[in-house]
Amino acid sequence: MVKFCPRCGGPMMPVRKEGEVFFKCSKCGYEVKATKKDLEKYGMKYQVESSKRVATARATESKASGLTPEEREMLQEYYEIFLEEFAAEEGESGESD
């Protein structure tokens, strides 16, 4: 169950403050004390201290390009032809100005 702010309609998140749990709007900051019924629906049982939290990330291996030497050579030729054509077109457009 998600609780929404009565002022701005933003989602309210449970936060622990001074040993009690409040719902705080993530947009405007409006707070209201959580009831036992609210906490049962959220299932908030404990909060891990920030000093005990562990930051994790998923690392992936980079993929090899998988091009054969022939494909690399063909690609290089395409680039050279493209650059020559591009330079020629730029030269033509520069002369007509």
C-alpha beads as a LAMMPS data file, in Angstrom:
LAMMPS data file: protein, C-alpha beads

97 atoms
96 bonds

1 atom types
1 bond types

-500.0 500.0 xlo xhi
-500.0 500.0 ylo yhi
-500.0 500.0 zlo zhi

Masses

1 110.0

Atoms # bond

1 1 1 0.000 0.000 0.000
2 1 1 1.340 3.391 -0.949
3 1 1 0.329 6.428 1.034
4 1 1 0.013 9.752 -0.783
5 1 1 0.465 13.275 0.526
6 1 1 -2.793 15.152 1.228
7 1 1 -1.128 18.456 0.253
8 1 1 0.614 17.756 -3.055
9 1 1 -0.249 14.147 -3.931
10 1 1 3.374 12.933 -3.823
11 1 1 4.307 9.505 -2.466
12 1 1 4.964 9.346 1.268
13 1 1 7.839 7.228 2.528
14 1 1 8.252 5.832 6.044
15 1 1 11.115 7.412 8.012
16 1 1 12.271 6.770 11.546
17 1 1 12.773 9.889 13.644
18 1 1 13.419 10.023 17.379
19 1 1 12.442 6.369 17.796
20 1 1 9.089 6.793 16.051
21 1 1 7.988 6.208 12.470
22 1 1 6.568 9.001 10.341
23 1 1 5.378 9.157 6.755
24 1 1 7.205 11.941 4.924
25 1 1 6.276 13.297 1.515
26 1 1 9.156 12.981 -0.926
27 1 1 8.084 16.166 -2.730
28 1 1 6.968 18.783 -0.200
29 1 1 8.264 17.312 3.076
30 1 1 4.875 17.044 4.809
31 1 1 5.032 14.580 7.742
32 1 1 2.423 12.613 9.648
33 1 1 2.944 10.066 12.412
34 1 1 2.378 6.468 11.273
35 1 1 -0.233 4.362 13.036
36 1 1 0.276 0.712 13.994
37 1 1 -2.118 -0.280 11.218
38 1 1 -0.025 1.635 8.659
39 1 1 3.161 -0.066 9.838
40 1 1 1.572 -3.518 9.570
41 1 1 0.699 -2.823 5.943
42 1 1 4.214 -1.591 5.170
43 1 1 5.860 -4.425 7.086
44 1 1 8.626 -2.180 8.400
45 1 1 10.368 -4.256 11.046
46 1 1 13.868 -2.818 11.347
47 1 1 16.214 -0.349 9.818
48 1 1 19.888 -1.058 9.146
49 1 1 22.252 1.558 10.539
50 1 1 24.062 3.519 7.877
51 1 1 27.448 2.421 9.253
52 1 1 26.488 -1.231 8.683
53 1 1 25.173 -0.820 5.147
54 1 1 27.164 -2.269 2.283
55 1 1 27.169 -0.637 -1.122
56 1 1 26.924 -3.165 -3.925
57 1 1 27.127 -2.989 -7.668
58 1 1 26.814 -5.460 -10.494
59 1 1 29.882 -5.682 -12.676
60 1 1 29.686 -7.067 -16.165
61 1 1 32.441 -8.157 -18.473
62 1 1 32.970 -6.135 -21.600
63 1 1 32.062 -7.874 -24.799
64 1 1 34.691 -8.381 -27.442
65 1 1 33.962 -6.659 -30.737
66 1 1 34.240 -9.990 -32.544
67 1 1 35.358 -8.506 -35.855
68 1 1 37.634 -10.566 -38.018
69 1 1 40.694 -8.907 -39.570
70 1 1 38.906 -8.900 -42.948
71 1 1 35.876 -7.160 -41.442
72 1 1 38.107 -4.580 -39.773
73 1 1 39.865 -3.872 -43.074
74 1 1 36.532 -3.540 -44.903
75 1 1 35.248 -1.199 -42.202
76 1 1 38.383 0.941 -42.492
77 1 1 37.854 1.189 -46.261
78 1 1 34.229 2.262 -45.747
79 1 1 35.358 4.988 -43.345
80 1 1 37.961 6.249 -45.808
81 1 1 35.414 6.345 -48.668
82 1 1 32.897 8.111 -46.436
83 1 1 35.425 10.743 -45.380
84 1 1 36.477 11.358 -49.007
85 1 1 32.845 11.761 -50.120
86 1 1 32.087 13.988 -47.147
87 1 1 35.087 16.198 -47.880
88 1 1 34.076 16.421 -51.540
89 1 1 30.513 17.442 -50.639
90 1 1 31.799 20.038 -48.180
91 1 1 34.070 21.420 -50.864
92 1 1 31.180 21.683 -53.350
93 1 1 28.877 23.401 -50.861
94 1 1 31.655 25.813 -49.887
95 1 1 32.201 26.863 -53.541
96 1 1 28.521 27.601 -54.204
97 1 1 28.259 30.062 -51.265

Bonds

1 1 1 2
2 1 2 3
3 1 3 4
4 1 4 5
5 1 5 6
6 1 6 7
7 1 7 8
8 1 8 9
9 1 9 10
10 1 10 11
11 1 11 12
12 1 12 13
13 1 13 14
14 1 14 15
15 1 15 16
16 1 16 17
17 1 17 18
18 1 18 19
19 1 19 20
20 1 20 21
21 1 21 22
22 1 22 23
23 1 23 24
24 1 24 25
25 1 25 26
26 1 26 27
27 1 27 28
28 1 28 29
29 1 29 30
30 1 30 31
31 1 31 32
32 1 32 33
33 1 33 34
34 1 34 35
35 1 35 36
36 1 36 37
37 1 37 38
38 1 38 39
39 1 39 40
40 1 40 41
41 1 41 42
42 1 42 43
43 1 43 44
44 1 44 45
45 1 45 46
46 1 46 47
47 1 47 48
48 1 48 49
49 1 49 50
50 1 50 51
51 1 51 52
52 1 52 53
53 1 53 54
54 1 54 55
55 1 55 56
56 1 56 57
57 1 57 58
58 1 58 59
59 1 59 60
60 1 60 61
61 1 61 62
62 1 62 63
63 1 63 64
64 1 64 65
65 1 65 66
66 1 66 67
67 1 67 68
68 1 68 69
69 1 69 70
70 1 70 71
71 1 71 72
72 1 72 73
73 1 73 74
74 1 74 75
75 1 75 76
76 1 76 77
77 1 77 78
78 1 78 79
79 1 79 80
80 1 80 81
81 1 81 82
82 1 82 83
83 1 83 84
84 1 84 85
85 1 85 86
86 1 86 87
87 1 87 88
88 1 88 89
89 1 89 90
90 1 90 91
91 1 91 92
92 1 92 93
93 1 93 94
94 1 94 95
95 1 95 96
96 1 96 97
